[in-house]
Each structure stands twice: as C-alpha cells, then as structure tokens.
Amino acid sequence: MNKMTKTLLGAAICAILATSGCSSNRVENFDKVNDQYTAAISWMQNSTEYRALCYQAFNAAYAHLKQVASIKRKKNAKPLAVVMDLDETVLSNTRAFVAMVRNSKSFNDYSAALQEWQSKGKPEIIPGAQQFIKQVNNLGIKLFFVTNRTCDSIGNTESILQIEGISYDNPIFCRATVLDKSPRFVTITDAYDVAAYIGDQVTDFPTLTNDMGSATNLDRGSPAASQMGINYFILPNPVYGAWLKKVHPDYFSLSPDGAQKAMRNSIKP
C-alpha cells in the first residue's frame, strides 16, 4: 500500500495509500466526499456481481494451486506457500465504511473510526475466502497473511479469524512501521516457494507498483500483466486503493469541493 495512509476508507484509504496529509480539521460540506463512496459501498454489499468476482478469483487460485501441488518437486525444493492480504481479501470492512460515510465530517474522522474498528470491530468474511483457506490447508500448502493492519490491533484480528474458523499456523505479518510489504514478502520467499499471491491492491503483489508509467504496472503487454490469474489473483475493491492517487496525488489534502472536482476531472470521455 502506498503513500497515503491513515484509515480503511481512510487507512485502508489512508493506510493503504499512505501517510499523507489527512486533515485534522473538520471541514464543511464533507458529505460531498462521503457521497463519492456510497455507490461503491452499496455495490460491494448488494451486487451479485461482486460476490461472483470474489468466487471467481478464489476458484481460479485454487485450480492453480492444485496443479502446482500435483507436480513432483525436487528433493531440496522450498515448500509451497500462499500469501494473502486480509482487508477486502479475507475480511470485509463494508460495515465500517457505512459508519464512516454516515458520520464523518473530515478525513481525520475516517482515521479515528478505523482505529476503533480494527481494535473492536467485527468484520464479515469475504465470499469464498473461508472455503479457499480450507482448500489451501487441505493441499498442505503453508498460508501467510501479510497485512497493513498495525501490530497493535492484530489481537482483535486474530480473535475474529479464530471465531470464523479460519485456520493458519504462521504468525500474521502485520505492519510495524513500514507500509511497503516487500520486506515481509522477502522474509517469506527466503524460505518458501510462493505459488500464489492474493489481494485487492497492487501493493499486495511483489512486482506491481502504483506508478502508472512504470513497466511494473498493468499496461497491455507488460511483464506484470502476465502474472494476473497465474500467480497473482486480485479481488474487486472500488472503495479505496492506489487508484485514488491517480485521481489526485494529494487527494486526502484536498477540500471537499476539491476532492469532488478531482474525482469528476479524473474520468475521461
């Protein structure tokens, strides 16, 4: 997750995106900003298409893993592993998003709401995630969660996963200080052959970046594009993500009118 962080519609939109200048002052007309997210949240909660895309990603990943697991491996080969994000990949935070857009008067309110949600909230499980994790465990493949949830809030996360019957036997790679997941990916790949990465942001994958002009983005024909659906499996998330930096580099520093204008100007005829 990149340079704007501090909320899950604000750290998941300010935590995934980066530590930017999310304003600490209340601002007028913030409903204009909240309204921009309402349709996306409604789509995630109400559409069959959203659920279908989640199942499609997990089914494709499982088919790939079955094939990989069936191949006879060399005697000294590293054991297989799967790396998964948590938010909007295993855990759905749409209920937190609803509270945020109904009650927030500034981006700072997003941050406060997220901190409380991560420590006390009860997210639901993303469609297909629980079954997929059982399938990974049945294949004997190691499962690692790499998340930008802070390590201070990980206790509640672990309790939720246990309550939901999600089984894993490795520590969660939470965020201590650095948002960039690359060092945590390297720790895993030093000992394991990662057969699949699963997430909802480009920063959940080791060779993808948020730089739209980089060779590591998903422009047609890029090497990174060839990994999608092969080793990389992405779930839909229209609420937050690195794309907001494309809308405006300092989106979370904008006034409500500025944020609305930037969103309108980002669409092309």
C-alpha positions as CSV (number, residue, x, y, z in Angstrom):
1,M,0.0,0.0,0.0
2,N,1.4,3.4,-0.9
3,K,2.0,6.9,0.3
4,M,-1.4,8.0,1.7
5,T,-2.4,6.2,4.8
6,K,-4.5,6.5,7.7
7,T,-7.8,4.8,7.5
8,L,-9.5,2.0,5.9
9,L,-11.5,4.0,3.8
10,G,-9.0,6.4,5.1
11,A,-6.4,3.9,6.4
12,A,-7.5,1.5,4.1
13,I,-7.8,4.6,2.1
14,C,-5.2,6.5,4.1
15,A,-3.4,3.3,5.4
16,I,-3.2,1.6,2.2
17,L,-2.5,4.6,0.4
18,A,-0.1,6.3,2.6
19,T,0.6,8.6,5.4
20,S,-0.4,11.7,3.7
21,G,-1.8,14.9,5.0
22,C,-5.2,13.8,6.1
23,S,-6.6,17.0,7.6
24,S,-7.2,17.0,11.3
25,N,-9.7,19.9,11.0
26,R,-13.3,19.4,10.4
27,V,-14.4,20.8,7.1
28,E,-17.7,21.9,5.7
29,N,-19.6,20.1,3.1
30,F,-17.8,16.8,3.7
31,D,-20.9,15.0,2.6
32,K,-19.7,15.7,-0.9
33,V,-16.7,13.4,-0.2
34,N,-18.8,10.8,1.6
35,D,-21.3,10.6,-1.2
36,Q,-18.4,9.7,-3.6
37,Y,-18.0,6.4,-1.8
38,T,-21.7,5.4,-1.3
39,A,-22.3,3.8,-4.6
40,A,-19.1,1.7,-4.3
41,I,-20.0,0.5,-0.9
42,S,-23.6,-0.3,-2.0
43,W,-22.2,-2.3,-4.9
44,M,-20.0,-4.4,-2.6
45,Q,-22.9,-5.1,-0.2
46,N,-25.7,-5.6,-2.7
47,S,-24.5,-6.8,-6.1
48,T,-24.3,-10.4,-7.1
49,E,-21.5,-9.4,-9.5
50,Y,-19.3,-8.5,-6.6
51,R,-19.7,-11.9,-5.0
52,A,-19.2,-13.6,-8.3
53,L,-15.9,-11.9,-8.9
54,C,-14.7,-12.9,-5.4
55,Y,-15.6,-16.6,-6.0
56,Q,-14.0,-16.4,-9.5
57,A,-10.7,-15.2,-8.0
58,F,-10.6,-17.9,-5.3
59,N,-11.7,-20.7,-7.7
60,A,-9.0,-19.7,-10.2
61,A,-6.4,-19.6,-7.4
62,Y,-7.4,-23.0,-6.1
63,A,-7.3,-24.6,-9.6
64,H,-3.8,-23.1,-10.0
65,L,-2.6,-24.4,-6.6
66,K,-4.0,-27.9,-7.2
67,Q,-2.0,-28.1,-10.4
68,V,1.2,-26.8,-8.7
69,A,0.8,-29.2,-5.8
70,S,0.4,-32.2,-8.1
71,I,3.8,-31.6,-9.8
72,K,6.6,-33.7,-8.3
73,R,9.1,-31.4,-6.7
74,K,12.8,-31.7,-6.4
75,K,14.1,-33.2,-3.2
76,N,15.6,-29.9,-1.8
77,A,12.9,-27.6,-3.2
78,K,11.4,-25.0,-0.9
79,P,7.9,-25.9,0.5
80,L,5.0,-24.2,-1.2
81,A,3.2,-21.2,0.3
82,V,0.3,-18.8,-0.4
83,V,0.4,-15.2,0.6
84,M,-2.9,-13.4,1.3
85,D,-3.8,-9.8,2.3
86,L,-6.5,-9.5,4.9
87,D,-8.7,-6.4,4.4
88,E,-11.1,-6.8,1.5
89,T,-9.4,-10.1,0.7
90,V,-10.3,-12.2,3.7
91,L,-12.1,-9.6,5.9
92,S,-14.9,-7.3,4.7
93,N,-15.0,-3.9,6.2
94,T,-18.0,-2.5,4.4
95,R,-19.9,-2.1,7.7
96,A,-17.1,0.2,8.9
97,F,-17.3,2.1,5.6
98,V,-21.0,2.7,6.1
99,A,-20.4,4.2,9.5
100,M,-17.6,6.3,8.2
101,V,-19.6,7.9,5.3
102,R,-22.7,8.4,7.6
103,N,-20.8,10.0,10.5
104,S,-17.5,11.6,9.2
105,K,-17.0,15.3,8.9
106,S,-13.3,15.1,7.9
107,F,-10.7,12.7,6.7
108,N,-9.5,12.7,10.3
109,D,-12.8,11.2,11.3
110,Y,-12.1,8.3,9.0
111,S,-8.9,7.7,10.8
112,A,-10.5,7.6,14.3
113,A,-13.3,5.3,13.1
114,L,-10.8,2.9,11.5
115,Q,-8.6,2.7,14.6
116,E,-11.7,1.8,16.7
117,W,-12.9,-0.7,14.1
118,Q,-9.6,-2.5,13.8
119,S,-9.4,-2.8,17.6
120,K,-13.1,-3.7,18.3
121,G,-15.0,-4.2,15.0
122,K,-16.4,-7.5,13.8
123,P,-15.8,-7.7,10.0
124,E,-17.5,-10.3,7.9
125,I,-15.7,-12.8,5.7
126,I,-15.2,-12.1,2.0
127,P,-17.3,-14.5,-0.1
128,G,-15.3,-17.6,-0.9
129,A,-12.4,-16.8,1.4
130,Q,-13.1,-19.3,4.1
131,Q,-13.6,-22.2,1.7
132,F,-10.4,-21.3,-0.2
133,I,-8.3,-21.2,3.0
134,K,-9.6,-24.7,3.9
135,Q,-8.6,-25.9,0.5
136,V,-5.1,-24.4,0.9
137,N,-4.7,-26.2,4.2
138,N,-6.0,-29.5,2.7
139,L,-3.4,-29.3,0.0
140,G,-0.7,-29.0,2.7
141,I,0.4,-25.6,1.5
142,K,1.6,-23.0,4.0
143,L,-0.6,-19.9,4.4
144,F,0.8,-16.5,5.3
145,F,-1.3,-13.3,5.9
146,V,0.6,-10.1,5.1
147,T,-1.4,-7.1,6.2
148,N,-1.0,-3.4,6.8
149,R,-3.2,-3.6,9.8
150,T,-1.0,-2.3,12.7
151,C,0.6,-4.8,15.0
152,D,-1.2,-3.0,17.9
153,S,-4.6,-4.1,16.5
154,I,-3.7,-7.6,15.4
155,G,-5.1,-9.2,18.6
156,N,-8.7,-8.4,17.6
157,T,-7.9,-9.6,14.1
158,E,-6.6,-13.0,15.3
159,S,-9.7,-13.4,17.5
160,I,-12.0,-12.8,14.5
161,L,-10.2,-15.3,12.4
162,Q,-10.4,-17.9,15.1
163,I,-14.1,-17.2,15.7
164,E,-14.8,-17.6,11.9
165,G,-12.9,-20.9,11.9
166,I,-10.1,-19.7,9.7
167,S,-7.1,-21.9,10.3
168,Y,-3.5,-20.8,9.9
169,D,-0.3,-21.8,11.7
170,N,2.0,-18.9,10.9
171,P,2.3,-15.5,12.6
172,I,0.4,-12.7,10.8
173,F,2.9,-10.3,9.1
174,C,1.4,-7.1,10.4
175,R,2.6,-3.5,9.9
176,A,5.1,-2.4,12.5
177,T,6.3,0.8,10.8
178,V,6.8,0.4,7.1
179,L,3.8,0.3,4.7
180,D,5.8,-1.4,1.9
181,K,5.1,-5.1,2.1
182,S,8.2,-6.0,0.1
183,P,10.5,-6.7,3.1
184,R,7.8,-9.0,4.5
185,F,7.4,-10.8,1.2
186,V,11.2,-11.4,1.1
187,T,11.1,-12.9,4.5
188,I,8.6,-15.5,3.3
189,T,10.2,-16.2,-0.1
190,D,13.6,-16.8,1.5
191,A,12.1,-20.0,3.0
192,Y,9.1,-20.8,0.7
193,D,8.2,-21.0,-2.9
194,V,5.1,-18.7,-3.1
195,A,2.8,-20.2,-5.6
196,A,0.1,-17.5,-5.3
197,Y,-0.4,-14.0,-4.0
198,I,-4.0,-12.9,-3.3
199,G,-5.1,-9.3,-2.5
200,D,-7.2,-6.4,-3.5
201,Q,-4.5,-3.8,-4.1
202,V,-1.5,-3.7,-6.5
203,T,0.7,-3.3,-3.4
204,D,-0.4,-6.8,-2.3
205,F,1.8,-8.2,-5.0
206,P,5.6,-8.1,-5.0
207,T,6.3,-6.9,-8.6
208,L,3.5,-4.4,-9.1
209,T,3.6,-0.7,-8.3
210,N,1.3,2.3,-8.2
211,D,3.4,4.1,-10.8
212,M,1.2,4.3,-13.8
213,G,4.2,4.9,-16.1
214,S,6.2,2.1,-14.7
215,A,7.0,-1.2,-16.5
216,T,5.7,-2.9,-13.4
217,N,2.1,-1.7,-13.8
218,L,-0.6,-3.5,-15.8
219,D,-0.4,-1.7,-19.1
220,R,-1.1,-4.1,-22.0
221,G,1.8,-6.3,-22.8
222,S,3.7,-5.6,-19.6
223,P,5.5,-8.5,-17.9
224,A,3.5,-7.9,-14.7
225,A,0.2,-8.4,-16.7
226,S,1.2,-11.9,-17.5
227,Q,1.2,-12.9,-13.8
228,M,-2.5,-12.0,-13.2
229,G,-4.6,-15.1,-13.0
230,I,-1.4,-17.2,-13.0
231,N,0.4,-16.4,-9.7
232,Y,-1.5,-13.2,-8.8
233,F,-5.2,-13.2,-8.0
234,I,-7.0,-9.9,-7.3
235,L,-10.3,-9.3,-5.7
236,P,-12.6,-6.3,-6.5
237,N,-12.5,-3.2,-4.3
238,P,-14.0,0.0,-5.7
239,V,-14.0,1.9,-2.4
240,Y,-10.3,2.7,-1.8
241,G,-6.9,1.9,-3.3
242,A,-3.9,3.2,-5.1
243,W,-6.1,4.5,-7.9
244,L,-7.1,7.5,-5.7
245,K,-3.5,8.8,-6.1
246,K,-4.2,8.8,-9.8
247,V,-7.3,10.9,-9.2
248,H,-5.1,13.4,-7.4
249,P,-1.6,12.9,-5.9
250,D,-2.7,14.7,-2.7
251,Y,-6.3,13.6,-2.6
252,F,-6.6,13.5,1.2
253,S,-5.3,17.0,1.5
254,L,-8.0,18.4,-0.7
255,S,-11.0,20.4,0.4
256,P,-14.4,18.6,0.0
257,D,-15.0,20.7,-3.2
258,G,-11.5,19.9,-4.4
259,A,-11.9,16.2,-3.8
260,Q,-15.2,16.2,-5.7
261,K,-13.7,18.2,-8.6
262,A,-10.7,15.9,-8.8
263,M,-12.9,12.9,-9.0
264,R,-15.0,14.4,-11.7
265,N,-11.9,15.5,-13.7
266,S,-10.4,12.0,-13.4
267,I,-13.0,10.5,-15.7
268,K,-12.4,10.7,-19.4
269,P,-14.9,11.0,-22.2
